[in-house]
Amino acid sequence: MSSDCLFCKIVNREIPSEFLFEDDAYVVFKDIHPAAPVHLLLVPKKHIRSINDLTAADSSILSGLFMVARDMAKEQGINESGYKLLFNVEKGGGQEIFHIHLHLIGGWKKK
């Protein structure tokens, strides 16, 4: 845990948030600035600053994120219509919170 990390504070319930999912390794909650009708943040409880800071020992964390994303897409009813999974990496890649997290984005209606 990083004492100044927003997501660590959310994971540790120091900052209130409504979790849509929680287990021993992850939490999922809605993005406060959604880019789509469904915009969830999937956050590992282990503090990892960025994709660039991953180690081989973290591979199970990444695979778990994708499995949680698949399950949450189904729960949100967007698994068949389609969705995006997005990692922002470092400031130049749009990362604003330096705790690895995966965006699950979807729910647009067909025109």
Phi, psi and omega in degrees: 000142174253127187295338181254011183272123180302314183290327174298320179294322176293313179304320182272009177062026173280335174240125183296140175203147178268111179279129174275340179203144173206138169220196183294337188246339189219157166230153177228133177211166182285142174291137181284346175234072187295141177261002183199168177305324174243119177216100182250152174249127179252117191236123173292146178289331177288131178283116171232122189299316187200166173307323181295345182259004179293147173242169178302328180293344181269003185300325179291332177294317179295313181297323177297322177301318180292324178291319177296319179300315178302313182293320180291324176299318178295315180299324181276356177077024181243007183295327181268329179283333177115156182200169177245147171242131188220130168251130169262133185237116180065169184304316181295339178261007176094004180289126180250326177252121186268067172211118186309136178203153181246130176271132172249115190231130177179198177093010177290145177273145176291145178260000000 
